[in-house]
Amino acid sequence: MIKGTERKIIFLKSTKSKKFDEAYFVLKDDLINDDETEILREAEKILFSAESCKKRKRKSNFSFKGLFLFFLGLSLGATLSLIISLFVF
C-alpha cells in the first residue's frame, strides 16, 4: 500500500446495468474542479459502452498449409529413419 497519496474515486451504486451492480472509477490527479455531473455522465457512458462490447470471435489457427507441412516433415523423418536403419543393419 502506498502511503501519503490521495485518490479521488467515483462510486456508482445503482448502475441500472444488466451486468454490473456497482462500479468504481478512479479519477486522474490533474482534474481541477471539473463539473461533477459531467464526470458522472462520462462514467455512465463508459459503463454502458463496456456492456455493449461483444466477445471477439477467436481466429482459428488451423490451416491446411500447416497441416501439409506437418505431415511432410513426419513422412520425411520416417523415410530418413528407415533409410538409416537399412544401412546400419
Secondary structure, 3 states (H helix, E strand, C coil): CCCCCCCCEEEECCCCCCCCCCEEEECCCCCCCCCHHHHHHHHHHHHHHHHCCCCCCCCCCCCHHHHHHHHHHHHHHHHHHHHHHHHHC
